Amino acid sequence: MTDILQLYPPSPQKLPLKHLYLSLNLHKQAAPSELLIYANYIASVDGRISLRDAESGEFMVPASIANKRDWRLYQELAAQADVMITSARYFRQLAKGKAQDLLPVGTSPEYADLANWRRQQGLNKQPDVVVISNSLDIPFEALAQLEDRRVIICTSEEANQQKINQLQSLGISVLIAGNQQVEGKRLKKLLIQQEYRSAYMIAGPEIHRTLLNAKVLDRLFLTSRLNLLAGDAFHTILNGDIQQPAELELLSLYLDKSSPLKQIFAQYTLTRTEK
Ligand SMILES: NC(=O)c1ccc[n+]([C@@H]2O[C@H](COP(=O)([O-])OP(=O)(O)OC[C@H]3O[C@@H](n4cnc5c(N)ncnc54)[C@H](OP(=O)(O)O)[C@@H]3O)[C@@H](O)[C@H]2O)c1
């Protein structure tokens, strides 16, 4: 079904959802010895990416914005990644059975084309995973679910040495990428040393700020569900302070006209990204 309208660059063409982002070939966009880092969010028009669940007290992506069509694009972005960058919080939620999903690429038949595509492109079956954490409060049983790929934990010099030793004794790589916190530039350097060429950041506002402040984020994909949620306990795509506004240039904009769901898919490039 061709129910995607291309708004920018302006075009009269209607497109199918499938392969809308897969055709970007993000795994081949980095210059030699470089790394392309891209982030992706879904938000309501009033900017909520998560709301506190009244029952569990956990912050979660609200069901009123999460949807299968956006998830398809999330999967396509994952398919193009050598590595995914996520937070320790994700694994804490996974251990409680509250995470949105086990990290892609999805193994259900609807995503089989993505698994095939990765094989054709000579990519590993699944992207590796980098977990950013200072506390190293990461439930091992949740990490163990990713036995089919390499998992690296990135932390700072502040991290507890005993916890580092414990993780290493379980065969997990722990890398130091900052003094008090993980720093974006050191993280990028470490990822390049691991020979990654494309990194998909799927964490929330703090890791987003870490990358933006260091000017190492290259692209931002933002789905806006055309609804308003309100609520005072929420996350948006960025919090805290950044040293200066991050300027964005619009690369593409699509309107998803599928009924009854309405949303806009935007892709931006960060114009002051340092190489
Ligand atoms: N709608 C969407 O598209 C979307 C996307 C992503 C996330 N979310 C939601 O947003 C909420 C927040 O997500 P999140 O907690 O994953 O994101 P986050 O705010 O980026 O990460 C929080 C955790 O990451 C670690 N961290 C962040 N920056 C660090 C740094 N510079 N150095 C060391 N550690 C650092 C810390 O872990 P430690 O505490 O272990 O030190 C911190 O507690 C969640 O509810 C999630 O579901 C929504």
The ligand as an SDF file (V2000), in Angstrom:
LIG
                    3D

 48 52  0  0  0  0  0  0  0  0999 V2000
    9.6020    7.2370   22.5030 N   0  0  0  0  0  0  0  0  0  0  0  0
   10.8440    6.9550   22.1780 C   0  0  0  0  0  0  0  0  0  0  0  0
   11.2040    6.9510   20.9990 O   0  0  0  0  0  0  0  0  0  0  0  0
   11.8720    6.6240   23.2310 C   0  0  0  0  0  0  0  0  0  0  0  0
   13.1760    6.3410   22.8630 C   0  0  0  0  0  0  0  0  0  0  0  0
   14.1060    6.0860   23.8630 C   0  0  0  0  0  0  0  0  0  0  0  0
   13.7310    6.0870   25.2020 C   0  0  0  0  0  0  0  0  0  0  0  0
   12.4350    6.3570   25.4960 N   0  0  0  0  0  0  0  0  0  0  0  0
   11.9990    6.4150   26.9130 C   0  0  0  0  0  0  0  0  0  0  0  0
   12.7120    7.4610   27.5490 O   0  0  0  0  0  0  0  0  0  0  0  0
   12.8880    7.1370   28.9210 C   0  0  0  0  0  0  0  0  0  0  0  0
   14.3350    7.3500   29.3120 C   0  0  0  0  0  0  0  0  0  0  0  0
   15.1580    6.4510   28.5790 O   0  0  0  0  0  0  0  0  0  0  0  0
   16.5910    5.9590   29.0560 P   0  0  0  0  0  0  0  0  0  0  0  0
   16.5830    5.8660   30.5330 O   0  0  0  0  0  0  0  0  0  0  0  0
   16.9760    4.8090   28.2510 O   0  0  0  0  0  0  0  0  0  0  0  0
   17.5110    7.1170   28.5740 O   0  0  0  0  0  0  0  0  0  0  0  0
   18.6150    8.0900   29.1040 P   0  0  0  0  0  0  0  0  0  0  0  0
   17.9650    9.1780   29.8550 O   0  0  0  0  0  0  0  0  0  0  0  0
   19.3760    8.4720   27.9120 O   0  0  0  0  0  0  0  0  0  0  0  0
   19.5760    7.1720   29.9850 O   0  0  0  0  0  0  0  0  0  0  0  0
   19.5000    7.0570   31.3590 C   0  0  0  0  0  0  0  0  0  0  0  0
   20.5990    6.1640   31.8970 C   0  0  0  0  0  0  0  0  0  0  0  0
   21.7050    5.9970   31.0080 O   0  0  0  0  0  0  0  0  0  0  0  0
   22.9480    6.1440   31.6890 C   0  0  0  0  0  0  0  0  0  0  0  0
   23.6220    7.3350   31.1840 N   0  0  0  0  0  0  0  0  0  0  0  0
   23.1090    8.3510   30.4490 C   0  0  0  0  0  0  0  0  0  0  0  0
   24.0600    9.2290   30.0920 N   0  0  0  0  0  0  0  0  0  0  0  0
   25.2130    8.7560   30.6290 C   0  0  0  0  0  0  0  0  0  0  0  0
   26.5610    9.1850   30.5900 C   0  0  0  0  0  0  0  0  0  0  0  0
   26.9380   10.3020   29.9270 N   0  0  0  0  0  0  0  0  0  0  0  0
   27.5060    8.4500   31.2500 N   0  0  0  0  0  0  0  0  0  0  0  0
   27.1580    7.3240   31.9150 C   0  0  0  0  0  0  0  0  0  0  0  0
   25.8950    6.8470   31.9640 N   0  0  0  0  0  0  0  0  0  0  0  0
   24.9410    7.5530   31.3290 C   0  0  0  0  0  0  0  0  0  0  0  0
   22.6210    6.2240   33.1590 C   0  0  0  0  0  0  0  0  0  0  0  0
   22.6470    4.8770   33.5990 O   0  0  0  0  0  0  0  0  0  0  0  0
   23.0570    4.4490   35.0860 P   0  0  0  0  0  0  0  0  0  0  0  0
   21.9090    4.9380   35.9310 O   0  0  0  0  0  0  0  0  0  0  0  0
   23.1390    2.9670   35.0120 O   0  0  0  0  0  0  0  0  0  0  0  0
   24.3460    5.1130   35.4160 O   0  0  0  0  0  0  0  0  0  0  0  0
   21.1890    6.7810   33.1500 C   0  0  0  0  0  0  0  0  0  0  0  0
   20.4480    6.3790   34.2570 O   0  0  0  0  0  0  0  0  0  0  0  0
   12.4000    5.6960   29.0910 C   0  0  0  0  0  0  0  0  0  0  0  0
   11.1100    5.7320   29.6580 O   0  0  0  0  0  0  0  0  0  0  0  0
   12.3020    5.1680   27.6820 C   0  0  0  0  0  0  0  0  0  0  0  0
   11.2890    4.2050   27.5200 O   0  0  0  0  0  0  0  0  0  0  0  0
   11.5090    6.6370   24.5650 C   0  0  0  0  0  0  0  0  0  0  0  0
  1  2  1  0
  2  3  2  0
  2  4  1  0
  4  5  1  0
  4 48  2  0
  5  6  2  0
  6  7  1  0
  7  8  2  0
  8  9  1  0
  8 48  1  0
  9 10  1  0
  9 46  1  0
 10 11  1  0
 11 12  1  0
 11 44  1  0
 12 13  1  0
 13 14  1  0
 14 15  2  0
 14 16  1  0
 14 17  1  0
 17 18  1  0
 18 19  2  0
 18 20  1  0
 18 21  1  0
 21 22  1  0
 22 23  1  0
 23 24  1  0
 23 42  1  0
 24 25  1  0
 25 26  1  0
 25 36  1  0
 26 27  1  0
 26 35  1  0
 27 28  2  0
 28 29  1  0
 29 30  1  0
 29 35  2  0
 30 31  1  0
 30 32  2  0
 32 33  1  0
 33 34  2  0
 34 35  1  0
 36 37  1  0
 36 42  1  0
 37 38  1  0
 38 39  2  0
 38 40  1  0
 38 41  1  0
 42 43  1  0
 44 45  1  0
 44 46  1  0
 46 47  1  0
M  CHG  2   8   1  16  -1
M  END
$$$$
